[in-house]
Amino acid sequence: MAWTSPRTWVTGETVTSSLLNTHVRDNLNALMVVTTKGDIAVATAAQTLTRLAVGADGDVLVSDSVATPGVRWSSTAKTAAAASLVMVNLAGTMTANANNDTLRNLRVRGIVGSGTFTGLTLNLLELAGSLVTKTGTGTVDVARTVYIDAPTIGTVNTPLYVVGGVVGIGDDRNANMTTGLTINQGAADNEILALKSSDVAHGITSVTETDTYGFLSKVDSNGALLITGLAAVGVVGIGIIGYSVSPDTGKATTASAAFSVSCALKSGTGSTTLGANANIAAFRDSGTTRFILDSDGDSHQDVGTAWTNFDYENDIDLLNTLAAHVTRKDDPLRRGFGKWLREKRGRLEELKLVTFNRDGHHFVNMSRLTMLHTGALRELGAKLEAQAERLLLLEKKVLQLMA
């Protein structure tokens, strides 16, 4: 039925069936386009109504200039225009009323009617990405449940801000956390946190992706934390810097440091000391252990495939030379050797006992120094034995002369 503009009646006019049918019956029929519970009448033009069928449970009504009635339910299929499709678009103007107002474009709140029920779960906003389906033979390259783009209009622009509480990935419970991030990777043994940079391309793709410069993972299926760092150029793979406000200069079992490493042994639900001779720290070269620090306070070093005895050197002279070169300039030992020390310096470098630097901070190879100490003691021992034999011979001769 078409809509007819209502008639303006005049005094004394005769009301006919034709007038009633046109201005009352037909106009009422034009308005009564809905047929099903939840339907709504929507104008498609001036004085023109059409039926918009009820949407699915939970749908919301949104404006849509492309749709025939100009509105649609949010679940109604829509074809992307200009390479973009927005099912629900909240783009209204938010006008501030006073200084320091807080403007919210979307706010979800309500009262939970729990009655006498217990153990309820409340999802204030649920985005069911796993329930999204696809039709047709086309493929979806990237699918994101949540995509957040940072604003750019503020002094501080934050894409996501959580006031407090535990933010969980794979887990929403952590009795030891008040505010923070908890990640549960289930049975996965690969990376749990990766740090990437677009200007990194280290090429070590057998370990991780080339733009990942660091990641956290399990050591193995039993747990333990593995920290891995990778660099495209340079020497440093992982750098650790500790800034101390009040440095500790003490040298005791209770002393601390700007960089501190502490290890312990599981004891029930707590911990205790590692025990005698247990390894606290090990330093490896591509899986091969080279240095070990143990709980007895001892350090152990891999000396290589052969021990160097410096048997072709005068070990005592080398020790004197070493001491002279690494002491301060005004030390009496250094002043006493003069030119001879300068001549011996090159030999110390050849034997890899010392690396001399222009800034005066020379690095001593403590492993080879231990070898040199051992050799010096052997030399002294041999000389003492020789002198003891000579003294014994002299004593025998004296006794013979006295007889």
QUITA-V393827 format. One record per residue. RES is the residue in three letters. OMEGA is omega in degrees with one decimal (* if undefined). Layout:
res=RES omega=OMEGA
res=RES omega=OMEGA
This chain:
res=MET omega=178.1
res=ALA omega=177.8
res=TRP omega=177.2
res=THR omega=179.2
res=SER omega=-176.9
res=PRO omega=-177.9
res=ARG omega=171.6
res=THR omega=-175.0
res=TRP omega=179.1
res=VAL omega=-178.4
res=THR omega=176.9
res=GLY omega=-177.8
res=GLU omega=178.9
res=THR omega=179.2
res=VAL omega=-179.4
res=THR omega=177.7
res=SER omega=-179.6
res=SER omega=179.0
res=LEU omega=179.6
res=LEU omega=-180.0
res=ASN omega=-177.5
res=THR omega=-170.6
res=HIS omega=179.4
res=VAL omega=-176.1
res=ARG omega=-174.6
res=ASP omega=178.6
res=ASN omega=176.4
res=LEU omega=178.1
res=ASN omega=178.4
res=ALA omega=178.6
res=LEU omega=-174.3
res=MET omega=-178.1
res=VAL omega=-176.7
res=VAL omega=-176.9
res=THR omega=-172.5
res=THR omega=177.1
res=LYS omega=179.1
res=GLY omega=176.9
res=ASP omega=173.3
res=ILE omega=177.4
res=ALA omega=-176.0
res=VAL omega=179.3
res=ALA omega=174.0
res=THR omega=177.5
res=ALA omega=179.7
res=ALA omega=179.9
res=GLN omega=180.0
res=THR omega=-178.9
res=LEU omega=174.3
res=THR omega=-179.0
res=ARG omega=170.7
res=LEU omega=-176.3
res=ALA omega=179.7
res=VAL omega=178.7
res=GLY omega=178.1
res=ALA omega=179.1
res=ASP omega=177.8
res=GLY omega=179.0
res=ASP omega=175.1
res=VAL omega=-178.9
res=LEU omega=-178.5
res=VAL omega=175.8
res=SER omega=-179.5
res=ASP omega=-176.3
res=SER omega=179.9
res=VAL omega=-179.6
res=ALA omega=-177.0
res=THR omega=180.0
res=PRO omega=178.9
res=GLY omega=175.2
res=VAL omega=177.9
res=ARG omega=170.2
res=TRP omega=-171.8
res=SER omega=179.9
res=SER omega=-179.3
res=THR omega=-178.5
res=ALA omega=179.6
res=LYS omega=-179.8
res=THR omega=-179.1
res=ALA omega=176.1
res=ALA omega=-178.3
res=ALA omega=175.4
res=ALA omega=-179.1
res=SER omega=176.9
res=LEU omega=176.9
res=VAL omega=-179.8
res=MET omega=177.4
res=VAL omega=-176.2
res=ASN omega=176.3
res=LEU omega=-173.9
res=ALA omega=179.9
res=GLY omega=177.7
res=THR omega=177.8
res=MET omega=-175.7
res=THR omega=178.4
res=ALA omega=-179.1
res=ASN omega=-178.2
res=ALA omega=177.6
res=ASN omega=175.1
res=ASN omega=174.1
res=ASP omega=171.9
res=THR omega=-177.9
res=LEU omega=-178.5
res=ARG omega=179.9
res=ASN omega=176.2
res=LEU omega=179.3
res=ARG omega=179.8
res=VAL omega=179.7
res=ARG omega=179.9
res=GLY omega=178.1
res=ILE omega=179.9
res=VAL omega=177.0
res=GLY omega=-173.7
res=SER omega=-177.7
res=GLY omega=178.1
res=THR omega=-177.8
res=PHE omega=178.4
res=THR omega=177.1
res=GLY omega=-178.4
res=LEU omega=174.5
res=THR omega=179.5
res=LEU omega=170.9
res=ASN omega=-175.1
res=LEU omega=174.5
res=LEU omega=-177.4
res=GLU omega=177.2
res=LEU omega=-172.4
res=ALA omega=-179.6
res=GLY omega=-178.5
res=SER omega=-179.2
res=LEU omega=178.2
res=VAL omega=-179.7
res=THR omega=-176.9
res=LYS omega=174.6
res=THR omega=178.7
res=GLY omega=-176.9
res=THR omega=179.2
res=GLY omega=-177.9
res=THR omega=175.7
res=VAL omega=-177.0
res=ASP omega=-178.8
res=VAL omega=176.4
res=ALA omega=-178.7
res=ARG omega=175.4
res=THR omega=177.9
res=VAL omega=175.9
res=TYR omega=-176.0
res=ILE omega=177.0
res=ASP omega=-176.0
res=ALA omega=174.7
res=PRO omega=-178.4
res=THR omega=-172.9
res=ILE omega=-174.1
res=GLY omega=170.9
res=THR omega=172.4
res=VAL omega=-178.3
res=ASN omega=-175.9
res=THR omega=179.8
res=PRO omega=179.8
res=LEU omega=179.5
res=TYR omega=178.4
res=VAL omega=-174.7
res=VAL omega=-178.4
res=GLY omega=179.9
res=GLY omega=-178.6
res=VAL omega=172.7
res=VAL omega=-173.6
res=GLY omega=170.4
res=ILE omega=-177.4
res=GLY omega=-179.2
res=ASP omega=179.5
res=ASP omega=-179.5
res=ARG omega=176.0
res=ASN omega=-176.1
res=ALA omega=-177.7
res=ASN omega=-177.3
res=MET omega=174.7
res=THR omega=175.8
res=THR omega=-179.5
res=GLY omega=-177.6
res=LEU omega=176.4
res=THR omega=-179.2
res=ILE omega=176.7
res=ASN omega=-176.6
res=GLN omega=177.6
res=GLY omega=-178.0
res=ALA omega=-179.0
res=ALA omega=-179.7
res=ASP omega=-178.4
res=ASN omega=-174.7
res=GLU omega=176.9
res=ILE omega=175.5
res=LEU omega=-179.0
res=ALA omega=177.2
res=LEU omega=-175.4
res=LYS omega=175.0
res=SER omega=-176.5
res=SER omega=179.8
res=ASP omega=177.2
res=VAL omega=175.5
res=ALA omega=-174.6
res=HIS omega=176.3
res=GLY omega=-179.0
res=ILE omega=-172.2
res=THR omega=174.0
res=SER omega=178.2
res=VAL omega=-178.7
res=THR omega=178.7
res=GLU omega=-168.4
res=THR omega=179.5
res=ASP omega=175.8
res=THR omega=-178.4
res=TYR omega=176.1
res=GLY omega=177.2
res=PHE omega=175.1
res=LEU omega=178.1
res=SER omega=174.5
res=LYS omega=174.3
res=VAL omega=175.3
res=ASP omega=-175.8
res=SER omega=178.3
res=ASN omega=-180.0
res=GLY omega=-175.8
res=ALA omega=-174.4
res=LEU omega=175.7
res=LEU omega=177.5
res=ILE omega=-176.9
res=THR omega=176.4
res=GLY omega=-178.4
res=LEU omega=-179.4
res=ALA omega=178.5
res=ALA omega=178.4
res=VAL omega=176.4
res=GLY omega=-173.5
res=VAL omega=-170.8
res=VAL omega=173.0
res=GLY omega=175.6
res=ILE omega=176.5
res=GLY omega=178.2
res=ILE omega=179.1
res=ILE omega=176.8
res=GLY omega=178.2
res=TYR omega=-178.0
res=SER omega=176.9
res=VAL omega=-179.4
res=SER omega=-178.0
res=PRO omega=178.0
res=ASP omega=179.3
res=THR omega=-178.7
res=GLY omega=177.9
res=LYS omega=-176.5
res=ALA omega=-178.6
res=THR omega=178.3
res=THR omega=-176.7
res=ALA omega=176.7
res=SER omega=-177.6
res=ALA omega=179.3
res=ALA omega=173.6
res=PHE omega=-173.3
res=SER omega=176.7
res=VAL omega=-179.3
res=SER omega=179.1
res=CYS omega=-178.6
res=ALA omega=-179.6
res=LEU omega=177.7
res=LYS omega=176.8
res=SER omega=-174.8
res=GLY omega=175.1
res=THR omega=179.9
res=GLY omega=-177.6
res=SER omega=176.9
res=THR omega=-179.6
res=THR omega=-179.7
res=LEU omega=-178.2
res=GLY omega=-174.9
res=ALA omega=171.8
res=ASN omega=179.6
res=ALA omega=-179.5
res=ASN omega=177.0
res=ILE omega=-177.1
res=ALA omega=176.4
res=ALA omega=178.4
res=PHE omega=-172.5
res=ARG omega=173.3
res=ASP omega=-179.3
res=SER omega=175.2
res=GLY omega=179.9
res=THR omega=-177.4
res=THR omega=-179.6
res=ARG omega=-179.2
res=PHE omega=177.2
res=ILE omega=171.7
res=LEU omega=-176.1
res=ASP omega=-173.8
res=SER omega=175.6
res=ASP omega=-177.9
res=GLY omega=-179.7
res=ASP omega=174.6
res=SER omega=-177.7
res=HIS omega=-177.1
res=GLN omega=174.2
res=ASP omega=-176.5
res=VAL omega=178.5
res=GLY omega=-176.7
res=THR omega=-179.3
res=ALA omega=176.1
res=TRP omega=179.2
res=THR omega=-178.1
res=ASN omega=-179.3
res=PHE omega=-176.6
res=ASP omega=179.6
res=TYR omega=-178.6
res=GLU omega=170.1
res=ASN omega=-171.6
res=ASP omega=179.9
res=ILE omega=178.3
res=ASP omega=179.9
res=LEU omega=178.6
res=LEU omega=177.1
res=ASN omega=179.5
res=THR omega=178.5
res=LEU omega=-178.7
res=ALA omega=-177.6
res=ALA omega=-174.4
res=HIS omega=-176.7
res=VAL omega=175.4
res=THR omega=-179.3
res=ARG omega=-172.9
res=LYS omega=-176.6
res=ASP omega=179.7
res=ASP omega=-178.1
res=PRO omega=-179.7
res=LEU omega=-179.8
res=ARG omega=-179.0
res=ARG omega=-174.7
res=GLY omega=-175.1
res=PHE omega=173.2
res=GLY omega=-174.7
res=LYS omega=-178.2
res=TRP omega=179.1
res=LEU omega=-179.7
res=ARG omega=178.5
res=GLU omega=-177.6
res=LYS omega=-175.9
res=ARG omega=-179.2
res=GLY omega=-179.2
res=ARG omega=177.3
res=LEU omega=179.0
res=GLU omega=179.0
res=GLU omega=-179.3
res=LEU omega=178.7
res=LYS omega=175.3
res=LEU omega=-177.4
res=VAL omega=167.4
res=THR omega=-177.7
res=PHE omega=-179.8
res=ASN omega=-176.1
res=ARG omega=-177.8
res=ASP omega=178.2
res=GLY omega=178.2
res=HIS omega=-176.2
res=HIS omega=-178.3
res=PHE omega=-179.2
res=VAL omega=175.4
res=ASN omega=-173.5
res=MET omega=177.9
res=SER omega=-179.5
res=ARG omega=175.7
res=LEU omega=175.9
res=THR omega=177.1
res=MET omega=-179.9
res=LEU omega=176.6
res=HIS omega=179.2
res=THR omega=179.1
res=GLY omega=179.5
res=ALA omega=178.4
res=LEU omega=177.0
res=ARG omega=178.3
res=GLU omega=179.3
res=LEU omega=179.2
res=GLY omega=179.5
res=ALA omega=178.8
res=LYS omega=179.2
res=LEU omega=177.5
res=GLU omega=179.1
res=ALA omega=179.3
res=GLN omega=178.3
res=ALA omega=178.0
res=GLU omega=178.7
res=ARG omega=178.2
res=LEU omega=179.6
res=LEU omega=177.6
res=LEU omega=179.6
res=LEU omega=178.7
res=GLU omega=179.5
res=LYS omega=179.8
res=LYS omega=178.9
res=VAL omega=179.1
res=LEU omega=179.7
res=GLN omega=179.4
res=LEU omega=179.8
res=MET omega=-179.7
res=ALA omega=*
